[in-house]
Amino acid sequence: MKNKIIPLLVVGTALISACNQQAGTNSTPAVAKEDAIAEVNGVYIAKATLTELEKEIAERSHGQKFPKEKLVEELIQRELLVQDANKKQLGNSAEIIAQLDSAKKSLLTQADVQNFIKSNPVTDAEIKTEYDAKVAGENGTEYKARHILVKTEDEAKKIITELDKGGDFAKIANKVSLDGKDTQNGGDLGWFVASQMVAPFSDAVIKLDKGQYTKSPVQTQFGWHVILREDSRAQTPPSLDSVKEQLLPYLQRKKVQDFVEGLRKSAKVEILLPKEEPAKASEPATKGDTVTEEVAVGEVKDKDGKVVAEEVVVDEVVKDKDGKTVAEKVEVEKVAK
């Protein structure tokens, strides 16, 4: 399959260029011929523009590359359309000006955030502090257990009786457990923390001693369990290096949030949008309003007691503005069975 370029792909470089043109200033740096990849009606397209397009295409297509000549043609087509739009003065329309202003604000927002992150990088000391507080400071216990899952309590009790007689837990699990017949892993659940299991199950595991199985069936929404606690150990937190890359973006977001909150506190802000009023309580019915007071459903039976029809009785009341009843209406509808 040949690589295809989606014509006129909207990318950041195009938006920046358009915003600069909309602003009415010649803020786009002049491009020298030696720094250009093409000339379109006297306008040079910069090599940097091609580099930016290659980068953005690679990000959007997950690393897929396209022939350079196709990307150059993409930029030429875009420049031709920009020039044509300028001839037609399309950039002067209120709709386009509003869209360009919105795009410019979005880009400036991103630029300010990136500038803040660059100027206020997360330090190794901050990462270490966060690690000590949120990761290394977590103390807990991990458990290693097996279980046998069956549908009924009686089945679980029979299994416990068999275990009391010296039955092999793993073999029984492979034979009868609802989730062990296919895996044939002897009901092994591996290592887990209590919070990973539903409460009745984890509570039972915690109460057991090493090598002990439950003497009474344990019920959960999955069925009835017989549980064997094989071992336990202190939970070992992951190393700092293994979680550093996860902590970094979290701390960056926290710094940005604090930065924006600081701007908000120091700014003079007035909310001009009127506050929404709470929903009003329903008013009394006005004159002529029909209010259904009661709907009753009854049955009509023949002499043998068989239902041959249903009666639907609707009692409607017409009230005046003061809520006084001025008329009543009763309808009876029979529906044959």
TIZAKOL-935682 format. One record per residue (C-alpha): residue number from 0; residue in three letters; y, x, z. Coordinates in Angstrom, 1 decimal. Each point is the difference from the previous one (the first is absolute). Example, Ala and Ser with C-alpha at 12.3 -4.5 7.8 and 13.67 -1.06 7.14 Angstrom:
BEGIN
+-----+---------+--------+--------+--------+
: num : residuo :     py :     px :     pz :
+-----+---------+--------+--------+--------+
:   0 :     ala :   -4.5 :   12.3 :    7.8 :
:   1 :     ser :    3.4 :    1.4 :   -0.7 :
+-----+---------+--------+--------+--------+
This chain:
BEGIN
+-----+---------+--------+--------+--------+
: num : residuo :     py :     px :     pz :
+-----+---------+--------+--------+--------+
:   0 :     met :    0.0 :    0.0 :    0.0 :
:   1 :     lys :    3.4 :    1.4 :   -1.0 :
:   2 :     asn :    2.7 :    0.3 :    2.7 :
:   3 :     lys :    2.8 :   -2.5 :   -0.4 :
:   4 :     ile :    3.5 :    0.0 :    1.4 :
:   5 :     ile :    1.3 :   -3.3 :    1.1 :
:   6 :     pro :    3.3 :   -0.3 :   -1.9 :
:   7 :     leu :    3.2 :    0.2 :    2.1 :
:   8 :     leu :   -1.7 :    0.6 :    3.3 :
:   9 :     val :    2.6 :   -0.6 :    2.7 :
:  10 :     val :    0.3 :    3.2 :    2.1 :
:  11 :     gly :    2.5 :    1.4 :    2.5 :
:  12 :     thr :    1.7 :    2.3 :   -2.5 :
:  13 :     ala :    0.9 :   -2.9 :   -2.2 :
:  14 :     leu :    1.4 :   -2.0 :    2.9 :
:  15 :     ile :    2.1 :    2.9 :    1.1 :
:  16 :     ser :    1.4 :    0.6 :   -3.5 :
:  17 :     ala :    0.7 :   -3.7 :   -0.3 :
:  18 :     cys :    1.8 :   -0.2 :    3.3 :
:  19 :     asn :    2.2 :    3.0 :   -0.9 :
:  20 :     gln :    0.9 :   -1.7 :   -3.3 :
:  21 :     gln :    0.7 :   -3.3 :    1.7 :
:  22 :     ala :    2.4 :    1.7 :    2.5 :
:  23 :     gly :    2.2 :    0.9 :   -2.9 :
:  24 :     thr :    0.1 :    3.7 :    0.7 :
:  25 :     asn :   -1.3 :    3.0 :   -1.9 :
:  26 :     ser :   -2.1 :    1.1 :    3.1 :
:  27 :     thr :   -3.1 :    0.9 :   -2.0 :
:  28 :     pro :    0.1 :    3.8 :   -0.5 :
:  29 :     ala :    0.5 :    1.2 :   -3.5 :
:  30 :     val :   -3.2 :    1.3 :   -1.6 :
:  31 :     ala :    0.1 :    3.2 :   -2.0 :
:  32 :     lys :   -2.0 :    0.2 :   -3.2 :
:  33 :     glu :   -2.3 :    2.7 :    1.4 :
:  34 :     asp :   -0.8 :   -2.2 :    3.0 :
:  35 :     ala :   -0.9 :   -3.1 :   -2.2 :
:  36 :     ile :   -3.2 :   -1.3 :   -1.4 :
:  37 :     ala :    1.6 :   -2.2 :   -2.7 :
:  38 :     glu :    3.3 :   -1.1 :   -1.4 :
:  39 :     val :    0.7 :   -3.7 :   -0.7 :
:  40 :     asn :    3.2 :   -0.8 :   -1.8 :
:  41 :     gly :    1.7 :    2.9 :    1.6 :
:  42 :     val :   -1.4 :   -0.6 :    3.5 :
:  43 :     tyr :   -2.3 :    2.7 :    1.4 :
:  44 :     ile :   -3.0 :   -1.1 :    2.1 :
:  45 :     ala :   -0.6 :    2.6 :    2.8 :
:  46 :     lys :   -3.2 :    1.9 :    0.6 :
:  47 :     ala :    0.3 :   -1.1 :    3.6 :
:  48 :     thr :   -0.2 :   -3.6 :   -1.1 :
:  49 :     leu :   -3.3 :    0.7 :   -1.7 :
:  50 :     thr :   -1.3 :    1.8 :    3.1 :
:  51 :     glu :    0.9 :   -3.0 :    2.2 :
:  52 :     leu :   -1.7 :   -2.4 :   -2.4 :
:  53 :     glu :   -3.2 :    2.1 :    0.0 :
:  54 :     lys :    0.0 :    0.0 :    3.8 :
:  55 :     glu :    0.5 :   -3.7 :    0.3 :
:  56 :     ile :   -2.6 :   -0.8 :   -2.7 :
:  57 :     ala :   -2.5 :    2.2 :    1.8 :
:  58 :     glu :    0.6 :   -1.8 :    3.3 :
:  59 :     arg :   -0.3 :   -3.5 :   -1.6 :
:  60 :     ser :   -3.1 :    0.9 :   -2.0 :
:  61 :     his :   -1.7 :    1.9 :    2.9 :
:  62 :     gly :    0.2 :    3.4 :   -1.7 :
:  63 :     gln :   -0.7 :   -1.1 :   -3.5 :
:  64 :     lys :    1.9 :    2.2 :   -2.5 :
:  65 :     phe :    1.6 :   -1.1 :   -3.3 :
:  66 :     pro :    0.9 :    2.1 :   -3.1 :
:  67 :     lys :    3.5 :    1.5 :    0.4 :
:  68 :     glu :    1.0 :   -1.2 :   -3.4 :
:  69 :     lys :   -0.6 :   -3.6 :    1.0 :
:  70 :     leu :    2.1 :    0.4 :    3.1 :
:  71 :     val :    2.8 :    1.5 :   -2.1 :
:  72 :     glu :   -0.2 :   -3.0 :   -2.3 :
:  73 :     glu :    0.1 :   -2.3 :    3.0 :
:  74 :     leu :    3.3 :    1.6 :    1.1 :
:  75 :     ile :    1.5 :   -0.2 :   -3.5 :
:  76 :     gln :   -0.8 :   -3.7 :   -0.3 :
:  77 :     arg :    1.6 :   -0.6 :    3.4 :
:  78 :     glu :    3.2 :    1.9 :   -1.0 :
:  79 :     leu :    0.2 :   -1.9 :   -3.3 :
:  80 :     leu :   -0.2 :   -3.3 :    1.9 :
:  81 :     val :    2.6 :    1.1 :    2.6 :
:  82 :     gln :    2.4 :    1.0 :   -2.8 :
:  83 :     asp :   -0.6 :   -3.3 :   -1.8 :
:  84 :     ala :    0.6 :   -1.9 :    3.3 :
:  85 :     asn :    3.3 :    1.9 :    0.6 :
:  86 :     lys :    1.2 :   -0.9 :   -3.6 :
:  87 :     lys :   -0.6 :   -3.6 :    0.8 :
:  88 :     gln :    1.7 :    0.4 :    3.4 :
:  89 :     leu :   -3.0 :   -1.5 :    1.8 :
:  90 :     gly :    0.8 :    2.0 :    3.0 :
:  91 :     asn :    3.1 :   -2.0 :    0.6 :
:  92 :     ser :   -1.8 :   -3.2 :    0.8 :
:  93 :     ala :    0.1 :   -1.2 :    3.6 :
:  94 :     glu :   -3.8 :   -0.3 :    0.1 :
:  95 :     ile :   -0.6 :    3.6 :   -1.1 :
:  96 :     ile :    2.8 :    1.4 :    2.3 :
:  97 :     ala :   -1.6 :   -1.8 :    3.0 :
:  98 :     gln :   -3.5 :    1.4 :   -0.9 :
:  99 :     leu :    1.4 :    3.5 :   -0.4 :
: 100 :     asp :    1.9 :   -0.2 :    3.3 :
: 101 :     ser :   -3.2 :   -1.2 :    1.7 :
: 102 :     ala :   -2.0 :    2.9 :   -1.5 :
: 103 :     lys :    2.7 :    2.5 :    1.0 :
: 104 :     lys :   -0.1 :   -1.2 :    3.6 :
: 105 :     ser :   -3.7 :    0.2 :    0.0 :
: 106 :     leu :    0.1 :    3.6 :   -1.2 :
: 107 :     leu :    2.7 :    0.9 :    2.4 :
: 108 :     thr :   -2.0 :   -1.5 :    2.9 :
: 109 :     gln :   -3.1 :    2.2 :   -1.0 :
: 110 :     ala :    2.2 :    3.0 :   -0.4 :
: 111 :     asp :    1.6 :   -0.4 :    3.4 :
: 112 :     val :   -3.4 :   -0.3 :    1.7 :
: 113 :     gln :   -1.4 :    3.0 :   -1.9 :
: 114 :     asn :    3.1 :    2.0 :    0.9 :
: 115 :     phe :   -0.4 :   -0.9 :    3.7 :
: 116 :     ile :   -3.7 :    1.0 :    0.0 :
: 117 :     lys :    0.9 :    3.3 :   -1.7 :
: 118 :     ser :    2.8 :    0.7 :    2.5 :
: 119 :     asn :   -2.1 :   -1.1 :    3.0 :
: 120 :     pro :   -3.5 :    1.2 :   -0.6 :
: 121 :     val :   -2.8 :   -0.8 :    2.5 :
: 122 :     thr :   -0.7 :    3.2 :    1.9 :
: 123 :     asp :   -3.4 :    1.3 :    1.1 :
: 124 :     ala :    1.1 :   -0.5 :    3.6 :
: 125 :     glu :    0.7 :   -3.7 :   -0.6 :
: 126 :     ile :   -3.4 :   -0.4 :   -1.6 :
: 127 :     lys :   -1.7 :    1.8 :    2.9 :
: 128 :     thr :    1.9 :   -2.3 :    2.5 :
: 129 :     glu :   -1.2 :   -3.1 :   -1.9 :
: 130 :     tyr :   -3.5 :    1.3 :   -0.2 :
: 131 :     asp :   -0.2 :    0.7 :    3.8 :
: 132 :     ala :    1.4 :   -3.5 :    0.8 :
: 133 :     lys :   -1.9 :   -2.2 :   -2.5 :
: 134 :     val :   -3.2 :    1.9 :   -0.9 :
: 135 :     ala :   -1.0 :    2.8 :    2.4 :
: 136 :     gly :    1.0 :   -2.2 :    3.0 :
: 137 :     glu :   -2.5 :   -2.7 :   -0.9 :
: 138 :     asn :   -2.9 :    0.2 :    2.4 :
: 139 :     gly :   -3.1 :   -2.1 :   -0.6 :
: 140 :     thr :   -3.8 :   -0.1 :   -0.3 :
: 141 :     glu :   -2.2 :   -0.1 :   -3.0 :
: 142 :     tyr :   -3.4 :   -1.7 :    0.1 :
: 143 :     lys :   -3.1 :    0.5 :   -2.1 :
: 144 :     ala :   -2.2 :   -3.1 :   -0.1 :
: 145 :     arg :   -2.7 :   -1.9 :   -1.9 :
: 146 :     his :   -0.4 :   -3.8 :   -0.1 :
: 147 :     ile :   -2.4 :   -2.6 :   -1.2 :
: 148 :     leu :    1.6 :   -3.2 :   -1.4 :
: 149 :     val :   -1.8 :   -3.3 :   -0.2 :
: 150 :     lys :    0.9 :   -3.7 :   -0.4 :
: 151 :     thr :   -1.1 :   -1.5 :    3.3 :
: 152 :     glu :   -0.1 :    0.9 :    3.7 :
: 153 :     asp :   -3.7 :   -0.6 :    0.2 :
: 154 :     glu :   -0.6 :    2.6 :   -2.7 :
: 155 :     ala :    2.1 :    2.5 :    1.9 :
: 156 :     lys :   -1.9 :   -0.7 :    3.2 :
: 157 :     lys :   -3.3 :    0.6 :   -1.7 :
: 158 :     ile :    1.3 :    3.4 :   -1.3 :
: 159 :     ile :    1.1 :    1.0 :    3.5 :
: 160 :     thr :   -3.5 :   -0.9 :    1.3 :
: 161 :     glu :   -1.5 :    2.2 :   -2.7 :
: 162 :     leu :    2.3 :    2.9 :    0.9 :
: 163 :     asp :   -1.0 :   -0.5 :    3.7 :
: 164 :     lys :   -3.6 :    0.6 :   -1.1 :
: 165 :     gly :    1.0 :    3.3 :   -1.7 :
: 166 :     gly :    1.0 :   -1.2 :   -3.5 :
: 167 :     asp :    1.9 :    2.4 :   -2.2 :
: 168 :     phe :    3.6 :   -1.2 :   -0.4 :
: 169 :     ala :    0.6 :    1.5 :   -3.4 :
: 170 :     lys :   -3.3 :   -1.3 :   -1.5 :
: 171 :     ile :    0.7 :   -3.5 :    1.4 :
: 172 :     ala :    3.5 :    0.1 :   -1.5 :
: 173 :     asn :   -1.3 :    0.9 :   -3.4 :
: 174 :     lys :   -2.5 :   -2.8 :    0.2 :
: 175 :     val :    2.0 :   -3.0 :    1.3 :
: 176 :     ser :    3.8 :    0.9 :    0.2 :
: 177 :     leu :    2.1 :   -2.1 :   -2.4 :
: 178 :     asp :    2.0 :    3.1 :   -1.0 :
: 179 :     gly :   -2.8 :    2.5 :    0.3 :
: 180 :     lys :   -2.6 :   -1.2 :   -2.4 :
: 181 :     asp :    2.0 :    1.3 :   -3.0 :
: 182 :     thr :    1.5 :    3.2 :    1.5 :
: 183 :     gln :   -3.2 :    1.1 :    1.9 :
: 184 :     asn :    2.2 :    2.1 :    2.3 :
: 185 :     gly :   -1.5 :   -1.3 :    3.2 :
: 186 :     gly :    3.1 :   -2.0 :    0.9 :
: 187 :     asp :    2.0 :    3.2 :    0.4 :
: 188 :     leu :    3.8 :   -0.7 :    0.3 :
: 189 :     gly :    1.0 :    3.6 :    0.3 :
: 190 :     trp :    3.0 :    1.0 :    2.2 :
: 191 :     phe :    2.8 :   -2.5 :    0.7 :
: 192 :     val :    2.6 :   -0.9 :    2.5 :
: 193 :     ala :   -0.1 :   -3.3 :    1.9 :
: 194 :     ser :    2.9 :   -1.5 :   -1.9 :
: 195 :     gln :   -1.9 :    0.2 :   -3.3 :
: 196 :     met :   -2.5 :   -2.6 :    1.2 :
: 197 :     val :    0.4 :   -3.6 :    1.0 :
: 198 :     ala :    0.6 :   -0.5 :    3.8 :
: 199 :     pro :   -3.5 :   -1.3 :    1.1 :
: 200 :     phe :   -1.7 :    2.9 :   -1.8 :
: 201 :     ser :    2.3 :    2.8 :    1.2 :
: 202 :     asp :    0.0 :   -1.4 :    3.6 :
: 203 :     ala :   -3.8 :    0.2 :    0.0 :
: 204 :     val :   -0.1 :    3.5 :   -1.4 :
: 205 :     ile :    2.5 :    1.2 :    2.7 :
: 206 :     lys :   -2.1 :   -1.4 :    2.8 :
: 207 :     leu :   -3.2 :    1.7 :   -1.2 :
: 208 :     asp :   -1.2 :    3.4 :    1.2 :
: 209 :     lys :   -1.1 :    2.7 :   -2.5 :
: 210 :     gly :   -3.4 :   -1.0 :   -1.5 :
: 211 :     gln :    0.1 :   -3.5 :    1.4 :
: 212 :     tyr :   -0.2 :   -3.2 :   -2.0 :
: 213 :     thr :    1.3 :   -3.5 :    0.9 :
: 214 :     lys :   -2.4 :   -2.0 :    2.1 :
: 215 :     ser :    1.7 :   -3.3 :   -1.1 :
: 216 :     pro :    0.9 :   -0.9 :   -3.6 :
: 217 :     val :    3.7 :    0.5 :   -0.9 :
: 218 :     gln :    1.6 :   -2.8 :   -2.1 :
: 219 :     thr :    2.8 :    0.6 :   -2.6 :
: 220 :     gln :    1.1 :   -2.0 :   -3.0 :
: 221 :     phe :   -2.5 :    1.9 :   -2.0 :
: 222 :     gly :   -3.1 :   -1.0 :    2.0 :
: 223 :     trp :   -2.0 :    1.3 :    3.0 :
: 224 :     his :   -0.2 :    3.8 :    0.6 :
: 225 :     val :   -2.2 :    2.3 :    1.9 :
: 226 :     ile :    1.9 :    3.2 :    0.5 :
: 227 :     leu :   -1.1 :    3.5 :    0.9 :
: 228 :     arg :    2.6 :    2.5 :    1.2 :
: 229 :     glu :   -1.2 :    3.5 :   -1.1 :
: 230 :     asp :    3.0 :    2.2 :    1.0 :
: 231 :     ser :    3.7 :    0.2 :    0.8 :
: 232 :     arg :    2.6 :    2.7 :   -0.1 :
: 233 :     ala :    3.7 :    0.6 :    0.5 :
: 234 :     gln :    1.9 :   -1.0 :   -3.1 :
: 235 :     thr :    1.3 :    3.2 :   -1.8 :
: 236 :     pro :    3.4 :   -0.5 :   -1.6 :
: 237 :     pro :    0.5 :    1.3 :   -3.5 :
: 238 :     ser :    1.7 :    3.4 :   -0.3 :
: 239 :     leu :    3.8 :    0.3 :   -0.6 :
: 240 :     asp :   -0.6 :    1.5 :   -3.5 :
: 241 :     ser :   -2.2 :   -2.9 :   -1.0 :
: 242 :     val :    2.6 :   -2.7 :    0.8 :
: 243 :     lys :    3.2 :    1.9 :   -0.8 :
: 244 :     glu :    0.4 :   -1.5 :   -3.4 :
: 245 :     gln :   -0.3 :   -3.5 :    1.5 :
: 246 :     leu :    2.5 :    0.6 :    2.7 :
: 247 :     leu :    2.6 :    1.5 :   -2.3 :
: 248 :     pro :    0.9 :   -3.2 :   -2.0 :
: 249 :     tyr :   -0.1 :   -2.0 :    3.2 :
: 250 :     leu :    2.6 :    2.3 :    1.6 :
: 251 :     gln :    2.1 :    0.0 :   -3.2 :
: 252 :     arg :    0.1 :   -3.8 :    0.0 :
: 253 :     lys :    0.9 :    0.0 :    3.7 :
: 254 :     lys :    2.9 :    2.4 :   -0.6 :
: 255 :     val :    1.3 :   -2.0 :   -2.9 :
: 256 :     gln :   -0.2 :   -3.2 :    2.0 :
: 257 :     asp :    2.0 :    1.6 :    2.8 :
: 258 :     phe :    2.5 :    1.3 :   -2.5 :
: 259 :     val :    0.5 :   -3.5 :   -1.5 :
: 260 :     glu :    0.3 :   -1.6 :    3.4 :
: 261 :     gly :    2.7 :    2.5 :    0.9 :
: 262 :     leu :    1.9 :   -0.9 :   -3.2 :
: 263 :     arg :   -0.3 :   -3.7 :    0.9 :
: 264 :     lys :    1.3 :    0.5 :    3.6 :
: 265 :     ser :    3.0 :    2.0 :   -1.1 :
: 266 :     ala :    0.9 :   -2.4 :   -2.9 :
: 267 :     lys :    2.3 :   -3.0 :    0.2 :
: 268 :     val :   -2.2 :   -2.8 :   -1.3 :
: 269 :     glu :    0.9 :   -3.7 :   -0.2 :
: 270 :     ile :   -2.7 :   -2.5 :   -1.0 :
: 271 :     leu :    1.7 :   -2.6 :   -2.3 :
: 272 :     leu :   -3.1 :   -2.1 :   -0.7 :
: 273 :     pro :    0.2 :   -3.2 :    2.1 :
: 274 :     lys :   -2.7 :   -0.4 :    2.6 :
: 275 :     glu :   -2.8 :   -2.4 :   -0.6 :
: 276 :     glu :    0.2 :   -3.1 :    2.2 :
: 277 :     pro :   -3.2 :   -1.1 :    1.8 :
: 278 :     ala :   -1.8 :   -2.9 :   -1.6 :
: 279 :     lys :    1.4 :   -3.3 :    1.3 :
: 280 :     ala :   -2.2 :   -2.4 :    1.7 :
: 281 :     ser :   -1.1 :   -3.0 :   -2.1 :
: 282 :     glu :    2.6 :   -2.8 :    0.2 :
: 283 :     pro :   -0.9 :   -3.7 :    0.7 :
: 284 :     ala :   -0.9 :   -1.9 :   -3.1 :
: 285 :     thr :    2.9 :   -1.8 :   -1.7 :
: 286 :     lys :    0.0 :   -3.5 :   -1.1 :
: 287 :     gly :   -2.5 :   -0.5 :   -2.8 :
: 288 :     asp :   -2.0 :    3.1 :    0.9 :
: 289 :     thr :   -3.8 :   -0.7 :    0.0 :
: 290 :     val :   -1.9 :    1.7 :    2.8 :
: 291 :     thr :   -3.8 :    0.0 :    0.0 :
: 292 :     glu :   -0.9 :   -0.8 :    3.6 :
: 293 :     glu :   -3.8 :   -0.3 :   -0.2 :
: 294 :     val :   -2.8 :    0.6 :   -2.5 :
: 295 :     ala :   -3.4 :   -1.4 :    1.1 :
: 296 :     val :   -3.3 :    0.3 :   -1.8 :
: 297 :     gly :   -2.8 :   -2.5 :    0.7 :
: 298 :     glu :   -3.3 :   -0.9 :   -1.5 :
: 299 :     val :   -1.4 :   -3.3 :   -1.3 :
: 300 :     lys :   -3.7 :   -0.4 :    0.4 :
: 301 :     asp :   -2.5 :   -2.6 :   -1.4 :
: 302 :     lys :   -2.5 :   -1.9 :    2.2 :
: 303 :     asp :   -2.4 :    2.9 :   -0.1 :
: 304 :     gly :    2.6 :    2.4 :    1.4 :
: 305 :     lys :    0.5 :    1.8 :   -3.3 :
: 306 :     val :    3.6 :    1.1 :   -0.8 :
: 307 :     val :    1.1 :   -1.9 :   -3.1 :
: 308 :     ala :    3.8 :    0.6 :    0.1 :
: 309 :     glu :    2.7 :    2.0 :    1.8 :
: 310 :     glu :    3.2 :   -1.6 :    1.4 :
: 311 :     val :    3.2 :    2.1 :   -0.1 :
: 312 :     val :    2.7 :   -1.6 :    2.1 :
: 313 :     val :    3.6 :    1.3 :   -0.4 :
: 314 :     asp :    2.6 :   -1.2 :    2.5 :
: 315 :     glu :    3.5 :    0.8 :   -1.3 :
: 316 :     val :    3.2 :   -0.7 :    1.9 :
: 317 :     val :    3.5 :   -0.1 :   -1.4 :
: 318 :     lys :    2.7 :    1.1 :    2.5 :
: 319 :     asp :    3.8 :   -0.2 :    0.1 :
: 320 :     lys :    2.3 :    3.0 :    0.7 :
: 321 :     asp :   -0.4 :   -0.6 :    3.7 :
: 322 :     gly :   -3.8 :    0.2 :   -0.2 :
: 323 :     lys :   -0.3 :   -3.8 :    0.5 :
: 324 :     thr :   -2.9 :   -1.6 :   -1.8 :
: 325 :     val :    1.3 :   -2.5 :   -2.7 :
: 326 :     ala :   -3.2 :   -0.6 :   -1.9 :
: 327 :     glu :   -3.8 :    0.7 :    0.2 :
: 328 :     lys :   -2.6 :    0.1 :   -2.8 :
: 329 :     val :   -3.7 :    0.2 :    0.3 :
: 330 :     glu :   -2.2 :    0.8 :   -2.9 :
: 331 :     val :   -3.8 :   -0.3 :   -0.1 :
: 332 :     glu :   -2.0 :    1.7 :   -2.8 :
: 333 :     lys :   -3.7 :   -0.4 :   -0.4 :
: 334 :     val :   -1.9 :    2.6 :   -1.9 :
: 335 :     ala :   -3.5 :   -1.0 :   -1.1 :
: 336 :     lys :   -2.8 :    2.5 :    0.7 :
+-----+---------+--------+--------+--------+
